[in-house]
Amino acid sequence: MGTELHLACEGLRASWAVFKHRVECTRLLLQRGAQVNAKDKMIGTALCHSAGEGHLDIVKLLPEHGADTELTSSRGEAPLSLAAQRGHVDVVRLLLAYGANIDGKNLDGKTALDVVQRDYNMRITFDEVVEVLKSH
């Protein structure tokens, strides 16, 4: 079955399953052959969305089904960068454990650490995320 993650789940788009943090629906779609690396124009991949939202359980699930940690969002941000800039330290750790490229750059030529430090300088505190990224 070639159903993409952006197709139907009981009449709803599969991206809805990820977007609404529906772990079991996402798992079922993946087991039935959903295209884990499918991209849409708004979010990018399911992993991009899940990482950016801090949905650790879905982030764990997607790479187990072949999700590419380097595919970017529609804005050119990798899942690692999306998780880092939103302070999701457990997702950052998990993506690094799955082999996410610590040196990967967005469309502006910035790494996840660059983005977090920029945000940090704007008074958003992500000390733990900065430490995890620096330690790799």
TIRO-2110 file (N, C-alpha, C; in Angstrom, 1 decimal):
// TIRO-2110
0.9, -1.2, 0.0, N, 1, A
0.0, 0.0, 0.0, CA, 1, A
0.9, 1.2, 0.0, C, 1, A
0.7, 2.1, -0.9, N, 2, A
1.6, 3.3, -1.1, CA, 2, A
1.0, 4.6, -0.5, C, 2, A
0.2, 4.4, 0.5, N, 3, A
-0.5, 5.6, 1.1, CA, 3, A
0.6, 6.5, 1.7, C, 3, A
0.6, 7.8, 1.4, N, 4, A
1.5, 8.7, 2.0, CA, 4, A
0.9, 9.2, 3.4, C, 4, A
1.8, 9.7, 4.2, N, 5, A
1.4, 10.2, 5.5, CA, 5, A
0.4, 11.4, 5.3, C, 5, A
0.4, 11.9, 4.1, N, 6, A
-0.5, 13.1, 3.9, CA, 6, A
-1.8, 12.6, 3.2, C, 6, A
-2.2, 11.4, 3.4, N, 7, A
-3.4, 10.9, 2.8, CA, 7, A
-4.4, 10.5, 3.9, C, 7, A
-5.4, 9.7, 3.6, N, 8, A
-6.5, 9.5, 4.5, CA, 8, A
-6.3, 8.6, 5.7, C, 8, A
-7.0, 9.1, 6.8, N, 9, A
-7.1, 8.3, 8.0, CA, 9, A
-8.6, 8.4, 8.4, C, 9, A
-9.4, 7.5, 8.0, N, 10, A
-10.8, 7.5, 8.1, CA, 10, A
-11.4, 8.8, 7.6, C, 10, A
-11.0, 9.2, 6.4, N, 11, A
-11.5, 10.3, 5.7, CA, 11, A
-10.7, 11.6, 6.0, C, 11, A
-9.8, 11.5, 6.9, N, 12, A
-9.0, 12.7, 7.2, CA, 12, A
-7.6, 12.5, 6.7, C, 12, A
-6.9, 13.6, 6.4, N, 13, A
-5.5, 13.5, 5.9, CA, 13, A
-4.7, 12.9, 7.0, C, 13, A
-3.7, 12.1, 6.6, N, 14, A
-2.8, 11.5, 7.5, CA, 14, A
-1.9, 12.5, 8.3, C, 14, A
-1.6, 13.6, 7.6, N, 15, A
-0.9, 14.6, 8.2, CA, 15, A
-1.6, 15.1, 9.5, C, 15, A
-2.9, 15.0, 9.4, N, 16, A
-3.8, 15.4, 10.6, CA, 16, A
-3.4, 14.5, 11.7, C, 16, A
-3.1, 13.2, 11.5, N, 17, A
-2.8, 12.3, 12.6, CA, 17, A
-1.5, 12.8, 13.3, C, 17, A
-0.5, 13.2, 12.5, N, 18, A
0.7, 13.7, 13.1, CA, 18, A
0.4, 15.1, 13.7, C, 18, A
-0.2, 15.9, 13.0, N, 19, A
-0.5, 17.3, 13.4, CA, 19, A
-1.3, 17.3, 14.7, C, 19, A
-2.2, 16.4, 14.9, N, 20, A
-3.0, 16.3, 16.1, CA, 20, A
-2.4, 15.4, 17.1, C, 20, A
-1.2, 14.9, 16.9, N, 21, A
-0.5, 14.1, 17.8, CA, 21, A
-1.3, 12.8, 18.1, C, 21, A
-1.7, 12.2, 17.0, N, 22, A
-2.4, 10.9, 17.1, CA, 22, A
-1.5, 9.8, 16.8, C, 22, A
-0.8, 9.3, 17.9, N, 23, A
0.2, 8.3, 17.8, CA, 23, A
-0.2, 7.0, 17.2, C, 23, A
-1.3, 6.5, 17.6, N, 24, A
-1.8, 5.2, 17.1, CA, 24, A
-2.2, 5.3, 15.7, C, 24, A
-2.8, 6.3, 15.3, N, 25, A
-3.2, 6.5, 13.9, CA, 25, A
-2.0, 6.6, 13.0, C, 25, A
-1.0, 7.4, 13.5, N, 26, A
0.3, 7.5, 12.8, CA, 26, A
1.0, 6.1, 12.6, C, 26, A
1.0, 5.4, 13.8, N, 27, A
1.6, 4.0, 13.7, CA, 27, A
0.9, 3.1, 12.7, C, 27, A
-0.4, 3.1, 12.7, N, 28, A
-1.2, 2.3, 11.8, CA, 28, A
-0.9, 2.6, 10.4, C, 28, A
-0.8, 3.9, 10.0, N, 29, A
-0.5, 4.4, 8.7, CA, 29, A
0.9, 3.9, 8.3, C, 29, A
1.8, 4.0, 9.2, N, 30, A
3.2, 3.6, 8.8, CA, 30, A
3.2, 2.1, 8.6, C, 30, A
2.5, 1.3, 9.5, N, 31, A
2.5, -0.1, 9.3, CA, 31, A
1.9, -0.5, 8.0, C, 31, A
1.0, 0.3, 7.5, N, 32, A
0.3, 0.0, 6.2, CA, 32, A
1.0, 0.5, 5.0, C, 32, A
2.2, 1.0, 5.2, N, 33, A
3.0, 1.4, 4.1, CA, 33, A
3.0, 2.9, 3.7, C, 33, A
2.6, 3.8, 4.7, N, 34, A
2.6, 5.2, 4.4, CA, 34, A
4.0, 5.7, 4.1, C, 34, A
4.1, 6.7, 3.2, N, 35, A
5.4, 7.2, 2.8, CA, 35, A
5.9, 8.2, 3.9, C, 35, A
6.8, 7.7, 4.7, N, 36, A
7.2, 8.4, 5.9, CA, 36, A
7.9, 9.7, 5.6, C, 36, A
8.5, 9.8, 4.4, N, 37, A
9.3, 11.0, 4.0, CA, 37, A
8.5, 12.0, 3.1, C, 37, A
7.2, 11.7, 2.9, N, 38, A
6.4, 12.6, 2.1, CA, 38, A
6.4, 14.0, 2.7, C, 38, A
6.4, 15.0, 1.8, N, 39, A
6.4, 16.4, 2.2, CA, 39, A
5.2, 17.1, 1.7, C, 39, A
4.7, 18.0, 2.4, N, 40, A
3.7, 18.9, 1.9, CA, 40, A
4.2, 20.3, 1.9, C, 40, A
3.4, 21.2, 1.3, N, 41, A
3.9, 22.6, 1.1, CA, 41, A
3.9, 23.5, 2.3, C, 41, A
3.1, 23.1, 3.3, N, 42, A
3.0, 23.9, 4.5, CA, 42, A
4.0, 23.6, 5.6, C, 42, A
4.2, 22.3, 5.8, N, 43, A
5.0, 21.9, 7.0, CA, 43, A
6.3, 21.2, 6.6, C, 43, A
6.3, 20.5, 5.5, N, 44, A
7.4, 19.7, 5.2, CA, 44, A
7.1, 18.2, 5.5, C, 44, A
7.9, 17.5, 6.2, N, 45, A
7.7, 16.1, 6.5, CA, 45, A
7.0, 16.0, 7.9, C, 45, A
6.5, 14.8, 8.1, N, 46, A
5.9, 14.5, 9.4, CA, 46, A
6.9, 14.7, 10.5, C, 46, A
8.2, 14.3, 10.3, N, 47, A
9.2, 14.4, 11.3, CA, 47, A
9.5, 15.9, 11.6, C, 47, A
9.5, 16.8, 10.6, N, 48, A
9.7, 18.2, 10.8, CA, 48, A
8.6, 18.7, 11.7, C, 48, A
7.3, 18.4, 11.5, N, 49, A
6.3, 18.9, 12.3, CA, 49, A
6.4, 18.3, 13.7, C, 49, A
6.6, 17.0, 13.8, N, 50, A
6.6, 16.4, 15.2, CA, 50, A
7.8, 17.0, 16.0, C, 50, A
8.9, 17.1, 15.4, N, 51, A
10.1, 17.7, 16.1, CA, 51, A
9.8, 19.1, 16.5, C, 51, A
9.3, 19.9, 15.7, N, 52, A
9.0, 21.3, 16.0, CA, 52, A
8.0, 21.4, 17.1, C, 52, A
7.0, 20.5, 17.2, N, 53, A
6.0, 20.6, 18.2, CA, 53, A
6.4, 19.8, 19.5, C, 53, A
7.5, 19.1, 19.5, N, 54, A
8.0, 18.4, 20.7, CA, 54, A
7.2, 17.1, 20.9, C, 54, A
6.7, 16.5, 19.9, N, 55, A
5.9, 15.3, 20.1, CA, 55, A
6.9, 14.1, 20.1, C, 55, A
7.6, 13.9, 21.2, N, 56, A
8.6, 12.9, 21.4, CA, 56, A
8.2, 11.5, 21.0, C, 56, A
7.0, 11.1, 21.3, N, 57, A
6.6, 9.7, 21.0, CA, 57, A
6.5, 9.5, 19.5, C, 57, A
6.0, 10.5, 18.7, N, 58, A
6.0, 10.4, 17.3, CA, 58, A
7.3, 10.6, 16.7, C, 58, A
8.2, 11.4, 17.2, N, 59, A
9.6, 11.5, 16.7, CA, 59, A
10.3, 10.2, 16.9, C, 59, A
10.0, 9.5, 18.0, N, 60, A
10.6, 8.1, 18.2, CA, 60, A
10.1, 7.2, 17.1, C, 60, A
8.9, 7.3, 16.8, N, 61, A
8.2, 6.3, 15.8, CA, 61, A
8.7, 6.5, 14.4, C, 61, A
8.8, 7.7, 13.9, N, 62, A
9.0, 8.0, 12.5, CA, 62, A
10.4, 7.5, 12.0, C, 62, A
11.5, 7.7, 12.7, N, 63, A
12.8, 7.2, 12.2, CA, 63, A
12.8, 5.6, 12.2, C, 63, A
12.0, 5.0, 13.1, N, 64, A
11.9, 3.6, 13.1, CA, 64, A
11.3, 3.0, 11.8, C, 64, A
10.6, 3.9, 11.1, N, 65, A
10.0, 3.5, 9.9, CA, 65, A
10.7, 4.2, 8.7, C, 65, A
11.9, 4.7, 8.9, N, 66, A
12.7, 5.2, 7.8, CA, 66, A
12.7, 6.7, 7.6, C, 66, A
12.1, 7.5, 8.5, N, 67, A
12.1, 8.9, 8.3, CA, 67, A
13.5, 9.4, 8.2, C, 67, A
13.8, 10.3, 7.3, N, 68, A
15.1, 10.9, 7.1, CA, 68, A
15.2, 12.1, 7.9, C, 68, A
16.2, 12.2, 8.9, N, 69, A
16.3, 13.3, 9.8, CA, 69, A
16.8, 14.5, 9.1, C, 69, A
17.2, 14.4, 7.9, N, 70, A
17.8, 15.6, 7.2, CA, 70, A
16.8, 16.3, 6.2, C, 70, A
15.7, 15.7, 6.0, N, 71, A
14.7, 16.4, 5.1, CA, 71, A
14.2, 17.6, 5.8, C, 71, A
14.0, 18.7, 5.1, N, 72, A
13.7, 19.9, 5.7, CA, 72, A
12.2, 20.3, 5.6, C, 72, A
11.9, 21.3, 6.4, N, 73, A
10.5, 21.9, 6.3, CA, 73, A
10.4, 22.7, 5.0, C, 73, A
9.3, 23.3, 4.8, N, 74, A
9.1, 24.2, 3.6, CA, 74, A
9.9, 25.4, 3.7, C, 74, A
10.4, 25.7, 4.9, N, 75, A
11.3, 26.9, 5.1, CA, 75, A
12.8, 26.5, 5.2, C, 75, A
13.1, 25.2, 4.9, N, 76, A
14.5, 24.8, 4.8, CA, 76, A
15.1, 24.4, 6.2, C, 76, A
14.2, 24.2, 7.2, N, 77, A
14.7, 23.9, 8.5, CA, 77, A
14.6, 22.3, 8.7, C, 77, A
15.7, 21.7, 9.2, N, 78, A
15.8, 20.3, 9.5, CA, 78, A
15.0, 20.1, 10.8, C, 78, A
14.6, 18.9, 11.1, N, 79, A
13.9, 18.6, 12.3, CA, 79, A
14.7, 19.0, 13.6, C, 79, A
16.1, 18.8, 13.5, N, 80, A
16.9, 19.1, 14.6, CA, 80, A
16.8, 20.6, 14.9, C, 80, A
16.9, 21.4, 13.9, N, 81, A
16.8, 22.9, 14.1, CA, 81, A
15.4, 23.3, 14.6, C, 81, A
14.4, 22.7, 14.1, N, 82, A
13.0, 23.0, 14.5, CA, 82, A
12.8, 22.7, 16.0, C, 82, A
13.3, 21.5, 16.4, N, 83, A
13.2, 21.1, 17.8, CA, 83, A
14.1, 22.0, 18.7, C, 83, A
15.3, 22.3, 18.3, N, 84, A
16.2, 23.1, 19.1, CA, 84, A
15.7, 24.5, 19.3, C, 84, A
15.2, 25.2, 18.2, N, 85, A
14.7, 26.5, 18.4, CA, 85, A
13.5, 26.7, 19.2, C, 85, A
12.8, 25.6, 19.4, N, 86, A
11.6, 25.6, 20.3, CA, 86, A
11.8, 25.1, 21.7, C, 86, A
13.1, 24.7, 21.9, N, 87, A
13.4, 24.3, 23.3, CA, 87, A
13.1, 22.9, 23.6, C, 87, A
12.9, 22.0, 22.7, N, 88, A
12.5, 20.6, 22.9, CA, 88, A
13.7, 19.8, 23.1, C, 88, A
14.3, 19.9, 24.3, N, 89, A
15.6, 19.2, 24.5, CA, 89, A
15.6, 17.7, 24.3, C, 89, A
14.5, 17.1, 24.8, N, 90, A
14.5, 15.6, 24.6, CA, 90, A
14.4, 15.2, 23.2, C, 90, A
13.7, 16.0, 22.4, N, 91, A
13.6, 15.7, 20.9, CA, 91, A
15.0, 16.0, 20.3, C, 91, A
15.7, 17.0, 20.7, N, 92, A
17.0, 17.3, 20.2, CA, 92, A
18.0, 16.1, 20.5, C, 92, A
17.9, 15.6, 21.7, N, 93, A
18.8, 14.5, 22.1, CA, 93, A
18.4, 13.2, 21.2, C, 93, A
17.1, 13.0, 21.1, N, 94, A
16.7, 11.8, 20.3, CA, 94, A
17.1, 11.9, 18.8, C, 94, A
16.9, 13.1, 18.2, N, 95, A
17.3, 13.2, 16.8, CA, 95, A
18.9, 13.1, 16.7, C, 95, A
19.6, 13.6, 17.6, N, 96, A
21.1, 13.4, 17.6, CA, 96, A
21.4, 11.9, 17.7, C, 96, A
20.7, 11.2, 18.6, N, 97, A
20.9, 9.8, 18.7, CA, 97, A
20.6, 9.0, 17.4, C, 97, A
19.6, 9.5, 16.7, N, 98, A
19.3, 8.9, 15.4, CA, 98, A
20.2, 9.4, 14.3, C, 98, A
21.2, 10.2, 14.6, N, 99, A
22.2, 10.6, 13.6, CA, 99, A
21.9, 11.9, 12.9, C, 99, A
21.1, 12.7, 13.4, N, 100, A
20.8, 14.0, 12.8, CA, 100, A
22.2, 14.8, 12.7, C, 100, A
22.3, 15.5, 11.6, N, 101, A
23.6, 16.2, 11.3, CA, 101, A
23.7, 17.5, 12.2, C, 101, A
24.5, 17.5, 13.1, N, 102, A
24.7, 18.6, 14.0, CA, 102, A
25.2, 19.9, 13.2, C, 102, A
25.8, 19.6, 12.1, N, 103, A
26.3, 20.7, 11.3, CA, 103, A
25.4, 21.1, 10.1, C, 103, A
24.2, 20.5, 10.0, N, 104, A
23.3, 20.8, 8.9, CA, 104, A
22.9, 22.3, 9.0, C, 104, A
22.8, 22.9, 7.8, N, 105, A
22.4, 24.3, 7.8, CA, 105, A
21.1, 24.6, 7.1, C, 105, A
20.4, 25.6, 7.5, N, 106, A
19.1, 26.0, 6.9, CA, 106, A
19.4, 26.9, 5.7, C, 106, A
18.4, 27.4, 5.1, N, 107, A
18.5, 28.2, 3.9, CA, 107, A
19.3, 29.5, 4.1, C, 107, A
19.4, 29.9, 5.4, N, 108, A
20.2, 31.1, 5.7, CA, 108, A
21.6, 30.7, 6.1, C, 108, A
22.0, 29.5, 6.0, N, 109, A
23.3, 29.0, 6.3, CA, 109, A
23.6, 28.9, 7.8, C, 109, A
22.5, 28.7, 8.6, N, 110, A
22.6, 28.6, 10.0, CA, 110, A
22.4, 27.2, 10.5, C, 110, A
23.2, 26.8, 11.5, N, 111, A
23.0, 25.4, 12.1, CA, 111, A
22.0, 25.6, 13.2, C, 111, A
21.6, 24.4, 13.8, N, 112, A
20.7, 24.5, 14.9, CA, 112, A
21.2, 25.3, 16.0, C, 112, A
22.5, 25.1, 16.3, N, 113, A
23.1, 25.9, 17.4, CA, 113, A
23.1, 27.4, 17.1, C, 113, A
23.4, 27.8, 15.9, N, 114, A
23.3, 29.2, 15.5, CA, 114, A
21.9, 29.8, 15.7, C, 114, A
20.9, 29.0, 15.3, N, 115, A
19.5, 29.5, 15.5, CA, 115, A
19.2, 29.6, 16.9, C, 115, A
19.6, 28.6, 17.7, N, 116, A
19.2, 28.7, 19.2, CA, 116, A
20.0, 29.9, 19.8, C, 116, A
21.2, 30.0, 19.5, N, 117, A
22.0, 31.1, 20.1, CA, 117, A
21.4, 32.5, 19.6, C, 117, A
20.9, 32.6, 18.4, N, 118, A
20.3, 33.8, 18.0, CA, 118, A
19.1, 34.1, 18.8, C, 118, A
18.2, 33.0, 18.9, N, 119, A
17.0, 33.2, 19.7, CA, 119, A
17.3, 33.5, 21.2, C, 119, A
18.4, 32.8, 21.7, N, 120, A
18.8, 33.1, 23.1, CA, 120, A
19.2, 34.5, 23.3, C, 120, A
19.9, 35.1, 22.3, N, 121, A
20.3, 36.5, 22.4, CA, 121, A
19.1, 37.4, 22.3, C, 121, A
17.9, 36.9, 21.9, N, 122, A
16.7, 37.7, 21.9, CA, 122, A
15.9, 37.4, 23.2, C, 122, A
16.6, 36.9, 24.2, N, 123, A
16.0, 36.7, 25.5, CA, 123, A
15.2, 35.5, 25.7, C, 123, A
15.3, 34.6, 24.7, N, 124, A
14.6, 33.3, 24.9, CA, 124, A
15.7, 32.3, 25.5, C, 124, A
15.4, 31.7, 26.6, N, 125, A
16.4, 30.9, 27.3, CA, 125, A
16.2, 29.4, 26.9, C, 125, A
17.3, 28.9, 26.3, N, 126, A
17.3, 27.5, 26.0, CA, 126, A
18.7, 26.9, 26.4, C, 126, A
19.1, 27.2, 27.6, N, 127, A
20.4, 26.8, 28.1, CA, 127, A
20.7, 25.3, 27.9, C, 127, A
19.7, 24.5, 28.2, N, 128, A
20.0, 23.0, 28.1, CA, 128, A
20.1, 22.6, 26.7, C, 128, A
19.3, 23.2, 25.8, N, 129, A
19.5, 22.8, 24.3, CA, 129, A
20.8, 23.3, 23.8, C, 129, A
21.3, 24.4, 24.2, N, 130, A
22.6, 24.9, 23.8, CA, 130, A
23.7, 24.0, 24.3, C, 130, A
23.6, 23.5, 25.5, N, 131, A
24.6, 22.6, 26.0, CA, 131, A
24.6, 21.2, 25.3, C, 131, A
23.4, 20.7, 25.0, N, 132, A
23.3, 19.4, 24.2, CA, 132, A
24.0, 19.6, 22.9, C, 132, A
23.7, 20.7, 22.2, N, 133, A
24.2, 20.9, 20.8, CA, 133, A
25.7, 21.1, 20.9, C, 133, A
26.2, 21.8, 21.9, N, 134, A
27.6, 22.1, 22.0, CA, 134, A
28.4, 20.8, 22.3, C, 134, A
27.8, 19.9, 23.0, N, 135, A
28.5, 18.7, 23.5, CA, 135, A
28.6, 17.7, 22.4, C, 135, A
28.0, 17.9, 21.2, N, 136, A
28.1, 16.9, 20.1, CA, 136, A
29.2, 17.3, 19.2, C, 136, A
END
